[in-house]
Amino acid sequence: MPNWGELLQEVQQAGNAHDQVRRKYLKRLSQRTGRNTILYYSAWLEKPIIYGQHPQPLTVNDTDKNGFMSAIHGMDRAKGLDLVLHTPGGDLAAAESLVSYLRAMFGRDIRAIVPQLALSAGTMIACACSEIVMGKHSSLGPIDPQFGGLPAHGIVEEFKQAAEEIAADPAKIPLWQPIIGKYNPTLIGECQKAITWAQTIVKDWLMTGMFAKSTKKEEKADRVVEELGDHVLTLSHARHIEFDKAKEIGLKVTPLERDGAFQDALLTVHHLAVQTMAGTPAVKLIENQKGIAYIQSMRAEVA
């Protein structure tokens, strides 16, 4: 396996042709597994300024469907799909629609591979797959919905705390009024619906996918949803859930390190995809082993 510097040197020797080198190794990865392979990468780590200014293009959103449609067109679907995920998450409706589309194309023969991070809606998408391949350096994340960067669970908990304290001591109304006043009147209901929505679809995906053949599929799915979706247990939406924890809560996870040759091939592609994000204006990459790619680019705004 070439190291980071050697890969970067190869890219530079090719005229900084990130696409050429990345696609060469992505094709080799697919040839090694004998499966269709699609990269789904975001540059949120490499371009934090753009992510802060305009997060939507870097997250899971409905425009991603166009990229997947292009990547899947003409594939031999009988070979299944390896979905290499590196994303901070994003829109719940978009994730649900994307999973529905991928399953319509490949059924349950979809394997999620997480070289580094698949968070929030990215974790949800991984849970819809038959298994998740993770390395010692890989992480999933909680699936609790967010509203404007605020956790839905946290908003509901704050309203509940306010109601209890005011009921016990009405003199606390002036203390709570400016806090509660910052929220839209319908927000509590929307938060509760989003929580239910996220937990319901992930449970269904687990029962019809990863745990479909288990006699205890509902019990297993409930355990995973509780561990990933309960804000009381996860404490923070930013929390990283590594391989051992993912296995402990019952997810079907396979160690990347089990196959050294596959690990080397996968991490080579991962490093090249990250270098593409760092060295070009690309902020979103959806690409298959045939070199068919949907690449979205942006530049940071200078004040």
N, C-alpha and C positions, 0 to 999 in steps of 0.2 A: 504493500500500500504506500503510495507516495505521500510525503508529509505536506503540511500546509504550504511551506515555502516552495517546495518542488512543484506543487500544483500551480501556485501563483506564477512561478517562473515559466511554466509551460504555457500558461495563458498569455503572459507578456511576450514570449517568443512567437506566439501565433498572431501577434499584432493586437494584443489585448482582446482577442476574440473569445470572450467569455462563452458565448453561445456555442461556438464550435467545439471547444474542449468539454464543456458541460455535457453536451449532447453525445459526444463520443463515449463518455463514461456512463451516462444514463442508458445508452443502448447496450453496453456491456452488462450492466446490472440486470436489465430485462432478459438478456440472453442467458445469464447465469441462472435465474429463477425459472425461466420458461413462462413467465407471466407478463401480462400487460402492466405497465408501470406509469403512474401519473404523479408528477411533483405538484404539490399545492403549497406554495411558499409566500410568505409575507416579509416585508423589510422593516417591520416595526422595531426590531432591535437595532438595525443598522442605520435607520433614519428616524430617530426619536423626535426630531424637530418637525418633520412632515407629519409624523403620527400624532403629534400634539396639535398641529394646525388643522389637519384634515384626516382624522382617523378612519373615516368610512371606507375609502378605497383600499386600505391596508387590512381591513377586517373581512370576515365572511359576509358577503352581501349578494343580492340577486344578480348582479352583473357577472358573477363568477360562473353562473350557469352557461353563459355563452362560451367561456373558456373550456368548460368540461364537455360541452357538446362538440366543439371542434376537436378536442383531444380524443374523444371516444369514437367519433365517426370513422368507419372503416376498420375498426378493431375486430379481431377474432375474439368475441366475448366468451367463447368456450374456455379460453385460457385464464379467466378470472381477472381480478384487478388487485394490484398492490398500490395503495394510496399512501404516498409519503407526505406526511402532514407536518407543517411548521407554521403555526398561526396563533395569534393572540385570542382568536374567537371572533364573535361578531353578532350579527342579527339572528335571532331565534327562528324567525319565519324562513329566512334564507337557508339556514342549516337544515330545517325540516324539509324544505323543497329539494335541496341538493341530495339529501339522503334518499328521498323518494325516487329521484331520477336515477341515482347510481344503482339502487336496488332493482329498478325497472330494467336496467341494462345488464346487470351482472348477478341478480338474485342475491343469495347470501355468500357468494364466492368473492368476498371483498376482505382484504387484509389491510389493516392500518399499520403503518410503520412510522414511529415517532423518533427521529434521530436526536431531537433536542426538546422542543416544546410544542405541545398541542393543548392549548388552554381553553377554558370556557366552552364556547360552541365547538371548538376544535376537539375537545374531550368528548362532547356529545356525539360528534361524527365518528370518532374512534369507537365509541360504545356501540355504534350501529353496525360495526364490522364483525366478522366471525372470530377474529383474534387481533391482539395488539402486540406488535413487536417493539420492545423498548430496550435501550441500553442502560448501563449504570448511570449514565449522564442524562437520561431522558426523564421528562416530567409531563404529567397530565395536570389538570387543575379542577377546582370546584365548578359545578354547573349551575350555581344559583344565578338567576337573572340580574341584570344591572339596568338602572335607569339614570341616564346622564352621569355615569360613573359611580353612582351610588347603589349599593346592594339592595335589592327588593326586600330581602329578609330583614336587613337593618332598618329600613324605613318602617316596615310593619312592626318590628320590635319597638321602635321609638314611639310610634303612635300608641302601642299597647302600654308601654311604660308611662306615657303622659296620662292616659286615661286612668290608670290605676292610682297614680300619685295624686291626681286632681280629685278623684273620687274619695280618697282618704283624707285629703287636705285641700279644700278649694282655694286656700290662700296661695297655692302654687300656680294658679292660673296665669298670673303676670309673668312668671318665670318661663312657663312653657309656651306662651302665646307667640313670641317671636320665632321660636324654633319650629313650631307646627305651622305657623303662618307662611313659611317659605315654600310649603308644599301645595301643589294643585289639589283642590277638593276631591277629585276622582282618583288621585294617585294610589291610595290604599287599595281600592278595588282592583286597579290595574296591576299592582304589585302582586296581589294574591292570585290573580288569574295567571300572570306570567310564571309564578312559582309552580302552580298546578300544571300549566302547559308544559314546562320544561321537564318536570318529573314524570308526567304521563307519557310523553313521547319517548323519553330515554328508557323507561321501563318497558314500553312496547317493543322498542328496537332490541333490547337485550333479550326479551322473551322470544322474539321471532328470529333472532340472529345468533348471537354468541351462546345463549343458553337453550336454543330451540330443541335440542335433543335430550336435555336434562329432565328428569322426573320432578325436580325441585326448581324449575325455571322461575316461577313467580317468587319464591322465597329468595332465590339468589338475586333476582333483579331488584327486589325491594331492598336488600342489603346494600347493593351498590348505589342505588338512588339515594338512600338515606345518608350514606357516607359521603357521597359527592355533592348532594344537594342541600343538606341541612347546615345552615349557617352557624348553628350552635356548635356543630362538630368541626367544621372546617375553619371557623373563626375569621378567615379572610378570603376574599375572592382571589387574591394574589398567591395564595398558598400553593406550593408545588407538591405534587403527589408522585413520588418516585416508584420505581419498579416494585420494591418489596411491599410498599403500602398498597399499591394497585393489586398485587397478588393477594395480599391479606384480606382485602375487602371482597374478593371473589372474582375480579375480572380475569378473563382468560388472556394472560400475558405470556409472551415468549421472550426469553432473553436474547438480545441481539448477539451477545458474546458466544452463544452456543455454536455458531458456525463462523469461524474466523474469516474465511474467504468472503462470505456474504457480508460480514461486518465491514471488512475493508472496502468492498465494492460500494456498499451503501454510504459509508462515511465519506468516501471520495466524492460521491455525487452531492452529498450534503454540504461539504466544504466548498465545492464549486458553486453551488446555488447561493450560499451565503456570500461568497466572493462576488458573485454577480450582483447581489443586492447592495454590497458595499462599494463596488467599483463602477456601477452604472446608475442611471436615473430610475431603474426598475424598482417598483414598490410591490408588485404582485406578479407571481409567476405560476402559470398552469401549463404543464408541458408533458408530453408523452415520449415514449422511447423512440418514436419515429421522427422526432424533431419538430412535431407540430406543437406550436406554443401560442399561448395568450399572455402577452407581457404588457402590464400597465406601468407607465412611467410618470413620475412627478418630480418637481424640484422644489426645494424649500423656498418660501417667500422671504425676501429680505426686507426688513422694516426700513 
